[in-house]
Amino acid sequence: MSTRRYRRKEYWNRPTMSLWERVYLFEIVRGLSITGGVFLGNMWRWMTGRKGALTTYYPEETRADYAAANRGKHILTRRPDGRPQCIACNMCATVCPAKVIEIEAAFDPDDTAHPKYPARFEIDYSRCIFCGLCVEACPEDAIRMLKEVPNLPGHDRQRMWITRDELLNWNPHSDVAKPYPAATGPEKPRGPT
């Protein structure tokens, strides 16, 4: 059995490196000068009593310079009667790139406007990338991301699954952009009187 040596394909427009690019020493010195300058500047500020590098001691302090549109913990909004605004359409779970949202739909025959609701709604925060696509995909304004991130880091992955009850009750919101109609019972058939 003969083994053929792999020959890499050669392209007609193959880029060539100049002498400056082939000598990496200049780029290494440039990178070290930038890093060293930041380090020495922070060290000088620390030695003179001014604050150097911004360090936040997480559980005791929270950063005040978070952006206004910072994406933090998820919540589910509520209907006026206290039930979740979610109609279990699974659009948030479908659009999630990390596939961390799990929804189990249930049927409520008494709700004529939207009979589907989530019997189980869970988010796995150990894999969530906080992209906010679930919020953008929701047609009912049922899921939101608040700025706060309370006790999100953890050592146990099983406790990083956030359930429907915590999503509804942690920081309840009822100011939805698309409110539900008032709840009405099943209509009684009208007969001749």
C-alpha positions in Angstrom: 0.0 0.0 0.0 1.5 3.3 -1.0 0.8 6.5 0.8 0.5 9.6 -1.3 1.7 12.7 0.3 -1.0 15.4 0.5 -0.2 18.4 -1.7 -1.8 21.7 -0.6 -3.6 23.5 -3.3 -1.8 26.7 -4.5 -3.8 29.8 -5.4 -2.8 32.4 -8.0 -3.5 35.3 -5.6 -1.8 33.9 -2.5 -0.8 36.7 -0.2 2.9 37.2 0.6 4.2 38.6 3.8 6.5 41.6 3.6 9.8 41.7 5.6 8.1 43.9 8.3 5.4 41.2 8.7 7.8 38.3 8.8 9.8 39.9 11.6 7.4 39.5 14.5 9.7 41.1 17.0 8.4 44.6 16.3 4.8 43.6 16.9 5.7 41.8 20.1 7.4 44.9 21.4 4.5 47.1 20.4 2.0 44.8 22.2 4.2 44.7 25.3 4.5 48.4 25.4 0.7 48.9 25.3 0.1 46.3 28.0 3.0 47.7 30.1 1.8 51.2 29.8 -1.7 50.3 31.1 -0.2 48.3 33.9 2.2 51.1 35.0 -0.5 53.7 34.7 -2.8 51.7 37.0 0.1 50.9 39.4 1.0 54.6 39.6 -2.6 55.6 40.4 -2.9 52.9 43.0 0.4 54.0 44.7 -0.7 57.7 44.8 -4.0 56.8 46.5 -6.3 57.3 43.4 -8.3 54.4 42.1 -6.4 52.3 39.6 -8.0 49.5 37.6 -11.8 49.3 38.2 -12.4 46.3 40.4 -15.9 45.5 41.6 -16.2 43.2 44.6 -19.2 41.4 43.2 -21.5 40.2 45.9 -21.0 43.4 48.0 -20.8 45.9 45.1 -22.6 46.2 41.8 -21.3 48.3 38.9 -23.0 51.6 38.3 -21.8 51.9 34.7 -23.9 49.2 33.2 -25.5 50.2 29.9 -29.1 51.1 29.9 -29.9 48.2 27.6 -27.9 45.7 29.6 -29.4 42.2 29.3 -29.6 40.5 32.6 -32.0 38.0 34.2 -35.1 36.9 32.3 -38.7 37.4 33.7 -42.1 36.4 32.5 -44.7 39.1 32.4 -48.2 38.6 33.9 -51.7 39.0 32.7 -54.0 41.2 34.9 -55.3 38.0 36.6 -51.7 36.9 37.5 -51.2 34.1 35.0 -48.3 34.3 32.6 -48.6 36.4 29.5 -46.9 33.6 27.5 -49.0 31.6 25.0 -46.5 28.8 24.7 -45.8 29.4 21.0 -42.2 28.3 21.4 -40.8 31.1 19.3 -38.3 32.1 22.0 -37.1 28.5 22.3 -36.9 28.2 18.5 -34.8 31.3 18.0 -32.5 30.7 21.0 -29.0 29.9 19.5 -27.9 28.1 22.7 -31.2 26.1 22.9 -31.6 26.8 26.6 -35.4 27.4 26.8 -37.7 24.5 27.4 -41.5 25.0 27.2 -44.2 22.5 27.8 -47.6 23.7 26.6 -50.9 23.0 28.2 -54.5 23.7 27.2 -57.0 25.9 29.1 -60.5 25.6 27.5 -61.8 28.4 29.7 -59.6 31.0 28.0 -61.1 31.7 24.7 -58.6 34.3 23.6 -55.5 32.2 24.0 -56.2 28.7 25.2 -52.5 27.6 25.3 -50.3 28.5 28.3 -46.9 27.2 29.6 -47.3 24.4 32.1 -43.5 24.3 32.3 -41.1 27.1 31.3 -37.5 26.7 32.2 -34.2 28.4 31.2 -30.8 26.9 31.7 -28.5 29.8 32.8 -25.4 27.6 32.7 -25.6 27.7 28.9 -27.5 31.0 28.2 -25.4 33.5 26.2 -27.7 36.5 27.1 -28.2 37.5 23.5 -31.8 38.8 23.9 -33.1 37.1 20.8 -35.9 35.4 22.9 -37.1 38.8 23.9 -37.2 40.1 20.4 -38.9 37.0 19.0 -41.8 37.0 21.5 -45.0 38.2 19.8 -46.8 38.7 23.2 -44.2 40.7 25.2 -44.2 37.8 27.6 -40.5 37.5 28.2 -38.1 40.3 29.2 -34.6 40.7 30.4 -34.0 43.1 33.3 -30.8 44.9 34.0 -30.2 43.2 37.4 -28.3 39.9 37.6 -28.9 38.7 41.2 -27.0 35.6 42.3 -26.5 34.3 38.8 -23.1 32.8 39.2 -23.2 29.5 40.9 -21.2 26.3 41.6 -24.1 23.8 41.0 -25.4 23.5 37.4 -28.7 22.0 38.6 -29.5 25.1 40.5 -29.0 27.3 37.4 -32.2 26.0 35.9 -34.7 28.8 36.4 -38.3 27.6 36.5 -41.6 29.2 35.6 -42.4 30.2 39.2 -39.1 32.1 39.7 -39.5 33.8 36.3 -43.0 35.0 37.3 -42.4 35.9 40.9 -38.8 37.2 41.1 -39.6 40.7 39.9 -43.3 40.6 38.7 -44.3 42.9 35.8 -47.8 43.4 34.4 -47.2 46.3 32.1 -47.3 44.4 28.8 -47.3 46.1 25.4 -50.0 43.7 24.2 -52.6 43.3 27.0 -55.1 40.5 26.9 -58.8 41.0 26.6 -60.9 40.7 29.8 -61.5 37.1 30.7 -64.9 35.8 29.6 -66.4 32.4 30.3 -67.7 30.1 27.7 -70.6 31.5 25.9 -74.0 30.0 26.5 -75.9 29.0 23.5 -78.9 31.2 22.8 -82.1 29.5 22.1 -85.5 30.8 21.1 -87.2 32.7 24.0 
